[in-house]
Each structure stands twice: as structure tokens, then as C-alpha cells.
Amino acid sequence: MARFPNLAGDTDCDLHIVKELERAGIEGIKMPWARKAEVASHYIGHLNGWEFTRAWYYWTAKAEGNLLLFKHADPLHGEHGEEVRVDGHCGCPSPREWCKAPWRIGVSLYHVDSQEALNALAEAIKRQGEEDGKGDTKYIHCHRQACQEKIIEEDAWWNISIREWYCIKCAQILNIENPPNDHFPHILCIPYSQAVQDEDS
């Protein structure tokens, strides 16, 4: 499929960028100044917590706390994985192959090389948003101040000491830093399923 044109140094870049966003159904937001980047555009795109910025021959799509879950990222990669590149990786690894840390539940950054691929990413983001709107998936934010990542409720961990929810990454760090001892014989953070079971019992 046709790749995006190189807009670096193009004084008419805004004309191309507005059309590319419109074709993908992404809201274009005009800024009062041009971006200080390889493509000096006045426009960025926003869609369901994702920000889109134009680079020289591709779009950068970055999640602002609302990453694309694996259940949507996997089929997107299956159809457009070579042009919707996870974390901008030129080797085009799959979402689960690249985002394999245990706390990763989706993708937060893509580089997108063609209009068809940008359209497909926008559709995947919209589809996830529609599911969220039905209330099928509940989200919370990690309470650790340095993190505050948005996570699926069922993937959260409960800090039984201060009674707050954490993402698995922060929970594992706290468990390592605070192992069971004579004064506190239990692990500090427990998974959602165990926390709910303890509450019910």
C-alpha cells in the first residue's frame, strides 16, 4: 500500500496533515504555533486519549493513559503489523512479543506508515472506546503517585497496608522492597481476585 509522503521541510504540510486526519476520522486540533519538529505543522490529532503527531514519512500515535489493549492490538498487528509498528520498531514485532513485561497489557505507542494503516488504528481505538462505553471493562488508576497508570480493574493489585490499588509493576516493586518479615508476615500487595475474595469472606 502507498506510504505517506515525506513532509519534512514542506511549507504546505498542514494541507496534507488535515486531509490525512480527516480520512482516518481523527479530530485535528490547530495550535497557535507551528511545532518545532521535522514537520513544522500547526496541527495535531486527538482520538479517545491518543495524540497523533506527523513525522517526516509516518505518524506517531501515543496514548495518554488509554493504551490499546492486546485484544485489539493483536488483530490490528495481524492485518497491518508492518505499517502500524509497535513502539516504532522497524523489525515490526507483535504487541505481545515486544510488550512482554508482566505488567504490560497493551500498546501505548505506534509509528504508522500509510493512510490505510492509520485508518485501521483509528478504528481499533474507536472500537475499544465503544466497548468501554458499554461498561464491559472497568478501569482505575494506580495510586502510586509516581505512576498513576490507567489499568483494568481486574489487573490491579491491592496494597493491604494502606488499602490502595496499584498496577502490577508498582505492586511487584513494593513486594520486593517490603518482603514478609516477623513484624509483617504477609506480602504487601495481593492481586485483585484475592483482594475481592478476602473482602467477601
Phi and psi restraints in degrees (value plus and minus 20) as a CYANA .aco file:
   2 ALA   PHI     -89.6   -49.6
   2 ALA   PSI     111.6   151.6
   3 ARG   PHI    -101.3   -61.3
   3 ARG   PSI     141.0   181.0
   4 PHE   PHI     -85.3   -45.3
   4 PHE   PSI     127.2   167.2
   5 PRO   PHI     -91.7   -51.7
   5 PRO   PSI     135.1   175.1
   6 ASN   PHI     -96.3   -56.3
   6 ASN   PSI      95.6   135.6
   7 LEU   PHI    -122.8   -82.8
   7 LEU   PSI     -14.6    25.4
   8 ALA   PHI     -81.9   -41.9
   8 ALA   PSI     105.3   145.3
   9 GLY   PHI      59.2    99.2
   9 GLY   PSI     -18.7    21.3
  10 ASP   PHI    -102.3   -62.3
  10 ASP   PSI      96.4   136.4
  11 THR   PHI     -91.8   -51.8
  11 THR   PSI     -35.9     4.1
  12 ASP   PHI    -122.5   -82.5
  12 ASP   PSI       4.5    44.5
  13 CYS   PHI     -80.0   -40.0
  13 CYS   PSI     -53.1   -13.1
  14 ASP   PHI     -80.6   -40.6
  14 ASP   PSI     -55.0   -15.0
  15 LEU   PHI     -81.7   -41.7
  15 LEU   PSI     -64.4   -24.4
  16 HIS   PHI     -86.8   -46.8
  16 HIS   PSI     -63.7   -23.7
  17 ILE   PHI     -84.8   -44.8
  17 ILE   PSI     -63.7   -23.7
  18 VAL   PHI     -80.3   -40.3
  18 VAL   PSI     -62.7   -22.7
  19 LYS   PHI     -85.9   -45.9
  19 LYS   PSI     -60.8   -20.8
  20 GLU   PHI     -85.2   -45.2
  20 GLU   PSI     -59.9   -19.9
  21 LEU   PHI     -87.2   -47.2
  21 LEU   PSI     -62.7   -22.7
  22 GLU   PHI     -82.0   -42.0
  22 GLU   PSI     -62.1   -22.1
  23 ARG   PHI     -82.4   -42.4
  23 ARG   PSI     -50.9   -10.9
  24 ALA   PHI    -110.1   -70.1
  24 ALA   PSI     -25.1    14.9
  25 GLY   PHI      52.6    92.6
  25 GLY   PSI      11.2    51.2
  26 ILE   PHI    -125.0   -85.0
  26 ILE   PSI     114.2   154.2
  27 GLU   PHI     -87.9   -47.9
  27 GLU   PSI     106.8   146.8
  28 GLY   PHI    -114.9   -74.9
  28 GLY   PSI     109.9   149.9
  29 ILE   PHI    -135.2   -95.2
  29 ILE   PSI     103.3   143.3
  30 LYS   PHI    -108.8   -68.8
  30 LYS   PSI     107.7   147.7
  31 MET   PHI    -115.6   -75.6
  31 MET   PSI     135.1   175.1
  32 PRO   PHI     -93.3   -53.3
  32 PRO   PSI     -26.0    14.0
  33 TRP   PHI    -158.9  -118.9
  33 TRP   PSI     138.3   178.3
  34 ALA   PHI    -100.8   -60.8
  34 ALA   PSI     123.5   163.5
  35 ARG   PHI     -85.6   -45.6
  35 ARG   PSI     120.6   160.6
  36 LYS   PHI    -107.0   -67.0
  36 LYS   PSI      60.7   100.7
  37 ALA   PHI    -169.4  -129.4
  37 ALA   PSI     159.9   199.9
  38 GLU   PHI     -83.0   -43.0
  38 GLU   PSI     -47.0    -7.0
  39 VAL   PHI    -135.4   -95.4
  39 VAL   PSI      88.1   128.1
  40 ALA   PHI    -104.3   -64.3
  40 ALA   PSI      47.3    87.3
  41 SER   PHI    -111.3   -71.3
  41 SER   PSI     135.0   175.0
  42 HIS   PHI    -111.5   -71.5
  42 HIS   PSI     -22.4    17.6
  43 TYR   PHI    -137.0   -97.0
  43 TYR   PSI     122.5   162.5
  44 ILE   PHI    -149.2  -109.2
  44 ILE   PSI     142.2   182.2
  45 GLY   PHI    -131.6   -91.6
  45 GLY   PSI     129.0   169.0
  46 HIS   PHI    -154.9  -114.9
  46 HIS   PSI     116.5   156.5
  47 LEU   PHI    -174.7  -134.7
  47 LEU   PSI      93.0   133.0
  48 ASN   PHI      27.5    67.5
  48 ASN   PSI      28.1    68.1
  49 GLY   PHI      64.6   104.6
  49 GLY   PSI     -10.3    29.7
  50 TRP   PHI    -131.8   -91.8
  50 TRP   PSI     121.2   161.2
  51 GLU   PHI    -131.4   -91.4
  51 GLU   PSI     115.1   155.1
  52 PHE   PHI    -137.3   -97.3
  52 PHE   PSI     105.2   145.2
  53 THR   PHI    -147.9  -107.9
  53 THR   PSI     121.7   161.7
  54 ARG   PHI    -108.4   -68.4
  54 ARG   PSI     107.8   147.8
  55 ALA   PHI    -124.0   -84.0
  55 ALA   PSI    -191.3  -151.3
  56 TRP   PHI     -80.6   -40.6
  56 TRP   PSI     -68.1   -28.1
  57 TYR   PHI    -148.9  -108.9
  57 TYR   PSI      -4.9    35.1
  58 TYR   PHI    -171.6  -131.6
  58 TYR   PSI     147.7   187.7
  59 TRP   PHI    -120.9   -80.9
  59 TRP   PSI     121.5   161.5
  60 THR   PHI    -120.6   -80.6
  60 THR   PSI     104.2   144.2
  61 ALA   PHI    -135.7   -95.7
  61 ALA   PSI     100.4   140.4
  62 LYS   PHI    -147.5  -107.5
  62 LYS   PSI     109.5   149.5
  63 ALA   PHI     -96.2   -56.2
  63 ALA   PSI     118.6   158.6
  64 GLU   PHI    -126.8   -86.8
  64 GLU   PSI      42.0    82.0
  65 GLY   PHI      72.2   112.2
  65 GLY   PSI     -15.9    24.1
  66 ASN   PHI    -152.8  -112.8
  66 ASN   PSI      47.0    87.0
  67 LEU   PHI     -84.7   -44.7
  67 LEU   PSI     141.9   181.9
  68 LEU   PHI    -106.6   -66.6
  68 LEU   PSI      93.0   133.0
  69 LEU   PHI     -83.1   -43.1
  69 LEU   PSI     134.4   174.4
  70 PHE   PHI     -76.0   -36.0
  70 PHE   PSI     -54.0   -14.0
  71 LYS   PHI     -85.4   -45.4
  71 LYS   PSI     -40.7    -0.7
  72 HIS   PHI    -121.7   -81.7
  72 HIS   PSI     -53.3   -13.3
  73 ALA   PHI     -90.3   -50.3
  73 ALA   PSI     -54.3   -14.3
  74 ASP   PHI     -83.1   -43.1
  74 ASP   PSI     -73.1   -33.1
  75 PRO   PHI     -85.4   -45.4
  75 PRO   PSI     -51.7   -11.7
  76 LEU   PHI     -81.7   -41.7
  76 LEU   PSI     -63.0   -23.0
  77 HIS   PHI     -86.5   -46.5
  77 HIS   PSI     -57.7   -17.7
  78 GLY   PHI     -79.9   -39.9
  78 GLY   PSI     -52.9   -12.9
  79 GLU   PHI    -117.6   -77.6
  79 GLU   PSI     -51.7   -11.7
  80 HIS   PHI    -154.9  -114.9
  80 HIS   PSI       3.7    43.7
  81 GLY   PHI     -79.9   -39.9
  81 GLY   PSI     -44.9    -4.9
  82 GLU   PHI    -104.9   -64.9
  82 GLU   PSI     -29.9    10.1
  83 GLU   PHI    -145.8  -105.8
  83 GLU   PSI     -26.8    13.2
  84 VAL   PHI    -137.8   -97.8
  84 VAL   PSI      68.7   108.7
  85 ARG   PHI    -112.1   -72.1
  85 ARG   PSI      99.9   139.9
  86 VAL   PHI     -79.0   -39.0
  86 VAL   PSI     105.6   145.6
  87 ASP   PHI      35.3    75.3
  87 ASP   PSI       0.6    40.6
  88 GLY   PHI      52.3    92.3
  88 GLY   PSI      -4.3    35.7
  89 HIS   PHI     -91.1   -51.1
  89 HIS   PSI     104.7   144.7
  90 CYS   PHI     -89.7   -49.7
  90 CYS   PSI     -38.9     1.1
  91 GLY   PHI    -101.6   -61.6
  91 GLY   PSI     -27.1    12.9
  92 CYS   PHI      36.4    76.4
  92 CYS   PSI      29.5    69.5
  93 PRO   PHI     -88.5   -48.5
  93 PRO   PSI     139.2   179.2
  94 SER   PHI     -92.4   -52.4
  94 SER   PSI     141.5   181.5
  95 PRO   PHI     -75.2   -35.2
  95 PRO   PSI     -66.2   -26.2
  96 ARG   PHI     -94.6   -54.6
  96 ARG   PSI     -48.7    -8.7
  97 GLU   PHI     -88.1   -48.1
  97 GLU   PSI     -60.6   -20.6
  98 TRP   PHI    -107.9   -67.9
  98 TRP   PSI     -60.8   -20.8
  99 CYS   PHI    -116.0   -76.0
  99 CYS   PSI      42.0    82.0
 100 LYS   PHI    -116.6   -76.6
 100 LYS   PSI     -20.4    19.6
 101 ALA   PHI     -81.4   -41.4
 101 ALA   PSI     123.3   163.3
 102 PRO   PHI     -80.7   -40.7
 102 PRO   PSI     -42.4    -2.4
 103 TRP   PHI    -110.2   -70.2
 103 TRP   PSI     -25.8    14.2
 104 ARG   PHI    -100.8   -60.8
 104 ARG   PSI     106.8   146.8
 105 ILE   PHI    -140.1  -100.1
 105 ILE   PSI     -15.2    24.8
 106 GLY   PHI     160.0   200.0
 106 GLY   PSI    -187.4  -147.4
 107 VAL   PHI    -132.6   -92.6
 107 VAL   PSI     117.3   157.3
 108 SER   PHI    -136.4   -96.4
 108 SER   PSI     -23.3    16.7
 109 LEU   PHI    -169.1  -129.1
 109 LEU   PSI     113.1   153.1
 110 TYR   PHI    -154.2  -114.2
 110 TYR   PSI     131.4   171.4
 111 HIS   PHI    -131.2   -91.2
 111 HIS   PSI     112.0   152.0
 112 VAL   PHI    -140.9  -100.9
 112 VAL   PSI     105.4   145.4
 113 ASP   PHI    -121.1   -81.1
 113 ASP   PSI     -30.2     9.8
 114 SER   PHI    -166.5  -126.5
 114 SER   PSI     142.5   182.5
 115 GLN   PHI     -84.3   -44.3
 115 GLN   PSI     -63.1   -23.1
 116 GLU   PHI     -80.6   -40.6
 116 GLU   PSI     -59.6   -19.6
 117 ALA   PHI     -89.9   -49.9
 117 ALA   PSI     -58.0   -18.0
 118 LEU   PHI     -84.3   -44.3
 118 LEU   PSI     -61.6   -21.6
 119 ASN   PHI     -80.0   -40.0
 119 ASN   PSI     -62.0   -22.0
 120 ALA   PHI     -87.0   -47.0
 120 ALA   PSI     -61.0   -21.0
 121 LEU   PHI     -83.4   -43.4
 121 LEU   PSI     -63.9   -23.9
 122 ALA   PHI     -80.7   -40.7
 122 ALA   PSI     -60.7   -20.7
 123 GLU   PHI     -84.4   -44.4
 123 GLU   PSI     -59.6   -19.6
 124 ALA   PHI     -84.7   -44.7
 124 ALA   PSI     -61.4   -21.4
 125 ILE   PHI     -85.3   -45.3
 125 ILE   PSI     -61.9   -21.9
 126 LYS   PHI     -84.9   -44.9
 126 LYS   PSI     -61.9   -21.9
 127 ARG   PHI     -80.9   -40.9
 127 ARG   PSI     -62.4   -22.4
 128 GLN   PHI     -84.9   -44.9
 128 GLN   PSI     -59.5   -19.5
 129 GLY   PHI     -83.0   -43.0
 129 GLY   PSI     -57.8   -17.8
 130 GLU   PHI     -85.3   -45.3
 130 GLU   PSI     -59.2   -19.2
 131 GLU   PHI     -86.5   -46.5
 131 GLU   PSI     -60.0   -20.0
 132 ASP   PHI     -81.6   -41.6
 132 ASP   PSI     -58.3   -18.3
 133 GLY   PHI     -85.9   -45.9
 133 GLY   PSI     -43.4    -3.4
 134 LYS   PHI     -99.2   -59.2
 134 LYS   PSI     -29.2    10.8
 135 GLY   PHI      62.6   102.6
 135 GLY   PSI      -8.5    31.5
 136 ASP   PHI     -90.4   -50.4
 136 ASP   PSI     -50.1   -10.1
 137 THR   PHI    -142.5  -102.5
 137 THR   PSI     108.5   148.5
 138 LYS   PHI    -126.8   -86.8
 138 LYS   PSI     119.8   159.8
 139 TYR   PHI    -140.6  -100.6
 139 TYR   PSI     131.5   171.5
 140 ILE   PHI    -157.9  -117.9
 140 ILE   PSI     150.2   190.2
 141 HIS   PHI    -129.7   -89.7
 141 HIS   PSI     119.0   159.0
 142 CYS   PHI     -76.8   -36.8
 142 CYS   PSI     111.4   151.4
 143 HIS   PHI    -101.0   -61.0
 143 HIS   PSI     -28.0    12.0
 144 ARG   PHI     -89.5   -49.5
 144 ARG   PSI     101.3   141.3
 145 GLN   PHI     -77.0   -37.0
 145 GLN   PSI     -54.5   -14.5
 146 ALA   PHI     -96.5   -56.5
 146 ALA   PSI     -28.7    11.3
 147 CYS   PHI    -135.2   -95.2
 147 CYS   PSI     -95.5   -55.5
 148 GLN   PHI      39.0    79.0
 148 GLN   PSI       9.8    49.8
 149 GLU   PHI     -88.7   -48.7
 149 GLU   PSI     121.8   161.8
 150 LYS   PHI     -97.6   -57.6
 150 LYS   PSI     107.5   147.5
 151 ILE   PHI    -156.7  -116.7
 151 ILE   PSI     136.6   176.6
 152 ILE   PHI     -87.2   -47.2
 152 ILE   PSI     116.1   156.1
 153 GLU   PHI     -73.2   -33.2
 153 GLU   PSI     -63.3   -23.3
 154 GLU   PHI     -91.5   -51.5
 154 GLU   PSI     -31.5     8.5
 155 ASP   PHI    -116.5   -76.5
 155 ASP   PSI     -19.5    20.5
 156 ALA   PHI     -99.7   -59.7
 156 ALA   PSI     141.1   181.1
 157 TRP   PHI    -141.2  -101.2
 157 TRP   PSI     123.0   163.0
 158 TRP   PHI    -121.0   -81.0
 158 TRP   PSI     103.9   143.9
 159 ASN   PHI    -102.9   -62.9
 159 ASN   PSI      87.3   127.3
 160 ILE   PHI     -97.2   -57.2
 160 ILE   PSI     -27.6    12.4
 161 SER   PHI    -105.0   -65.0
 161 SER   PSI     -70.9   -30.9
 162 ILE   PHI    -129.2   -89.2
 162 ILE   PSI     -15.7    24.3
 163 ARG   PHI      36.6    76.6
 163 ARG   PSI      40.5    80.5
 164 GLU   PHI    -158.7  -118.7
 164 GLU   PSI     137.9   177.9
 165 TRP   PHI    -111.8   -71.8
 165 TRP   PSI     122.3   162.3
 166 TYR   PHI    -153.7  -113.7
 166 TYR   PSI     135.4   175.4
 167 CYS   PHI     -92.9   -52.9
 167 CYS   PSI     142.9   182.9
 168 ILE   PHI     -82.2   -42.2
 168 ILE   PSI     -54.8   -14.8
 169 LYS   PHI     -80.5   -40.5
 169 LYS   PSI     -70.6   -30.6
 170 CYS   PHI     -88.6   -48.6
 170 CYS   PSI     -55.8   -15.8
 171 ALA   PHI     -82.9   -42.9
 171 ALA   PSI     -62.5   -22.5
 172 GLN   PHI     -85.4   -45.4
 172 GLN   PSI     -59.0   -19.0
 173 ILE   PHI     -82.2   -42.2
 173 ILE   PSI     -65.0   -25.0
 174 LEU   PHI     -86.7   -46.7
 174 LEU   PSI     -57.1   -17.1
 175 ASN   PHI     -86.6   -46.6
 175 ASN   PSI     -56.3   -16.3
 176 ILE   PHI     -89.2   -49.2
 176 ILE   PSI     -61.4   -21.4
 177 GLU   PHI     -94.5   -54.5
 177 GLU   PSI     -40.6    -0.6
 178 ASN   PHI    -151.3  -111.3
 178 ASN   PSI      50.4    90.4
 179 PRO   PHI     -89.3   -49.3
 179 PRO   PSI     138.2   178.2
 180 PRO   PHI     -76.4   -36.4
 180 PRO   PSI     122.5   162.5
 181 ASN   PHI    -167.1  -127.1
 181 ASN   PSI    -194.6  -154.6
 182 ASP   PHI     -83.3   -43.3
 182 ASP   PSI     -52.3   -12.3
 183 HIS   PHI    -103.9   -63.9
 183 HIS   PSI     -48.0    -8.0
 184 PHE   PHI    -159.4  -119.4
 184 PHE   PSI      69.4   109.4
 185 PRO   PHI     -97.8   -57.8
 185 PRO   PSI     -14.9    25.1
 186 HIS   PHI    -138.7   -98.7
 186 HIS   PSI     138.4   178.4
 187 ILE   PHI     -86.4   -46.4
 187 ILE   PSI     132.0   172.0
 188 LEU   PHI     -93.7   -53.7
 188 LEU   PSI     -59.4   -19.4
 189 CYS   PHI    -140.5  -100.5
 189 CYS   PSI     116.4   156.4
 190 ILE   PHI    -143.7  -103.7
 190 ILE   PSI     132.4   172.4
 191 PRO   PHI     -87.7   -47.7
 191 PRO   PSI     139.7   179.7
 192 TYR   PHI     -71.4   -31.4
 192 TYR   PSI     -67.8   -27.8
 193 SER   PHI     -79.3   -39.3
 193 SER   PSI     -61.3   -21.3
 194 GLN   PHI     -90.9   -50.9
 194 GLN   PSI     -57.8   -17.8
 195 ALA   PHI     -84.4   -44.4
 195 ALA   PSI     -62.6   -22.6
 196 VAL   PHI     -86.5   -46.5
 196 VAL   PSI     -60.6   -20.6
 197 GLN   PHI     -82.4   -42.4
 197 GLN   PSI     -61.9   -21.9
 198 ASP   PHI     -83.7   -43.7
 198 ASP   PSI     -57.3   -17.3
 199 GLU   PHI     -86.5   -46.5
 199 GLU   PSI     -57.9   -17.9
 200 ASP   PHI     -95.1   -55.1
 200 ASP   PSI     -45.5    -5.5
